[in-house]
Amino acid sequence: MPQVFEASSIGSIQMKNRIIRSATGDGLADPDGRPTAELIGFYTKLAEGGAGAIITGLTGIQQDGKSSTYHPLMLDRDDVISDYRKLTEAVHRFDTPIIAQLNHCGRQTRQRITGKATVAPSARRDLYFLEKRPKAITESEIETIIDNFVKAIVRAKKAGFDGVQLHLAHGFLLSAFLSSNTNRRTDQWGGSLINKFRIVEQIFAGARKEVGDFPILAKMNAYDTRKNGMRIPEAIEIAQQLEQAGCAAVEISCGMVNDGFITVRSPHFPTEAALRYSYLLSYLPEFVKKTIRPFVPPVAELIVPLPKQLNLYNLEAAERIGRHVSIPVIVVGGIRRLADIEDIIIHQRADYVSMSRAFISEPDIVNRFKGKKQTESSCIACNYCITCMESMPFKCFYGKLK
Ligand SMILES: Cc1cc2nc3c(=O)[nH]c(=O)nc-3n(C[C@H](O)[C@H](O)[C@H](O)COP(=O)(O)O)c2cc1C
């Protein structure tokens, strides 16, 4: 029977326990996307605090895929490798593995950041970012993106990362290829599941030639709420394709950014944080904010209702997917209690759990759990951390703006 606090491994990635820090953008890179001393300090706290493994926040592979969040990481050129080496060395001092999450944002970013029109598999507008209609990428641009993912994987290996995770979730570019809601292509990159998966398959194939058996993981959506979007039966097939392509482990998540608070759930709409710091609302004049304040939650609820299930919301999907693959399954989403983690691991409902917000409020949550100092995260899921992401580095607001 597997245990939470026992050693295990995913390929060559050796872990002390089965609680992983899920990818979390922190806004602590420098303006060029290099890890700073502050970022390394935070990751050191996570490693010292007992995380089984740490997955970095989303890390860009090319400039037109750069995130619009505050100061994101970039691994798009060789001259940053030495900066990342400082990060991996700091974390390795605690025998903690670190995995780089590689990403192209696709249409979920802003032209003012990338300097170009956003791109997507098909020219369909995103309803959160509300940028102009994205440009449907050409075949040669797809080849460039595959090549840049492979190059970033090579850089991650050189920088001392223990593995990489491809971001196939939350509506970013690779995820947008996998969902029929966002991928309307009729060429070899759209239509059938094999065609939609081709870009991911080619990244794996290209990387294998360069990095051998260096672990490549994937974070994928089990479902989204879009018409013709991702649903669990298709996600099962995608997980199987990933296994065939040589993926080391799949992390199961859900939702696209314009699905609202599906991916990162909360009992309340974060009105105050949204009015003060979200990109679209923060620019409104104060009198307008005052007038619309009472209407923000009901209108937001009308557009995308807040989901009712706040805890363990990807567990059922992860269990279903796990029955069809033999690679390890990591489940993320609303995991905050030690008792739930023990239930998931001991009863093999998933092989690993991962958490994001619990590590923002308490970077040493794993040691606290292990020492039974605490059995539940103190995160109240106010979601101010994620709402402010385009304006400032992350922090735990604990439901209060200063
Ligand atoms: C501030 C913040 C930043 C996040 N950044 C990322 C990211 O860079 N990549 C990613 O895959 N998910 C990201 N997420 C989503 C989390 O990894 C996770 O899937 C989600 O928050 C649900 O897990 P939780 O309930 O443990 O927070 C972020 C979440 C938060 C709150």
The ligand as an SDF file (V2000), in Angstrom:
LIG
                    3D

 31 33  0  0  0  0  0  0  0  0999 V2000
   -1.1840   32.2810   -8.3180 C   0  0  0  0  0  0  0  0  0  0  0  0
   -1.3650   31.0670   -9.1760 C   0  0  0  0  0  0  0  0  0  0  0  0
   -0.5270   30.8650  -10.2730 C   0  0  0  0  0  0  0  0  0  0  0  0
   -0.6690   29.7220  -11.0780 C   0  0  0  0  0  0  0  0  0  0  0  0
    0.2080   29.5210  -12.1110 N   0  0  0  0  0  0  0  0  0  0  0  0
    0.1220   28.3680  -12.8260 C   0  0  0  0  0  0  0  0  0  0  0  0
    1.1070   28.0670  -13.8070 C   0  0  0  0  0  0  0  0  0  0  0  0
    2.0570   28.8090  -14.0360 O   0  0  0  0  0  0  0  0  0  0  0  0
    0.9570   26.9070  -14.4940 N   0  0  0  0  0  0  0  0  0  0  0  0
   -0.0770   26.0210  -14.2430 C   0  0  0  0  0  0  0  0  0  0  0  0
   -0.1440   24.9700  -14.8730 O   0  0  0  0  0  0  0  0  0  0  0  0
   -1.0100   26.2880  -13.3270 N   0  0  0  0  0  0  0  0  0  0  0  0
   -0.9030   27.4110  -12.5940 C   0  0  0  0  0  0  0  0  0  0  0  0
   -1.8080   27.6520  -11.6060 N   0  0  0  0  0  0  0  0  0  0  0  0
   -2.8550   26.6410  -11.3290 C   0  0  0  0  0  0  0  0  0  0  0  0
   -2.3550   25.6540  -10.2750 C   0  0  0  0  0  0  0  0  0  0  0  0
   -1.2000   24.9620  -10.6670 O   0  0  0  0  0  0  0  0  0  0  0  0
   -3.4320   24.6030   -9.9270 C   0  0  0  0  0  0  0  0  0  0  0  0
   -3.6840   23.8300  -11.0760 O   0  0  0  0  0  0  0  0  0  0  0  0
   -4.7120   25.2430   -9.4110 C   0  0  0  0  0  0  0  0  0  0  0  0
   -4.4390   26.3720   -8.6130 O   0  0  0  0  0  0  0  0  0  0  0  0
   -5.5310   24.2570   -8.5600 C   0  0  0  0  0  0  0  0  0  0  0  0
   -4.7590   23.7890   -7.4850 O   0  0  0  0  0  0  0  0  0  0  0  0
   -4.9140   24.3350   -5.9600 P   0  0  0  0  0  0  0  0  0  0  0  0
   -6.3580   24.1440   -5.5920 O   0  0  0  0  0  0  0  0  0  0  0  0
   -3.9700   23.4620   -5.1760 O   0  0  0  0  0  0  0  0  0  0  0  0
   -4.5270   25.7600   -5.9420 O   0  0  0  0  0  0  0  0  0  0  0  0
   -1.6920   28.7810  -10.7900 C   0  0  0  0  0  0  0  0  0  0  0  0
   -2.5310   28.9920   -9.6750 C   0  0  0  0  0  0  0  0  0  0  0  0
   -2.3690   30.1150   -8.8730 C   0  0  0  0  0  0  0  0  0  0  0  0
   -3.2640   30.2810   -7.6740 C   0  0  0  0  0  0  0  0  0  0  0  0
  1  2  1  0
  2  3  1  0
  2 30  2  0
  3  4  2  0
  4  5  1  0
  4 28  1  0
  5  6  2  0
  6  7  1  0
  6 13  1  0
  7  8  2  0
  7  9  1  0
  9 10  1  0
 10 11  2  0
 10 12  1  0
 12 13  2  0
 13 14  1  0
 14 15  1  0
 14 28  1  0
 15 16  1  0
 16 17  1  0
 16 18  1  0
 18 19  1  0
 18 20  1  0
 20 21  1  0
 20 22  1  0
 22 23  1  0
 23 24  1  0
 24 25  2  0
 24 26  1  0
 24 27  1  0
 28 29  2  0
 29 30  1  0
 30 31  1  0
M  END
$$$$
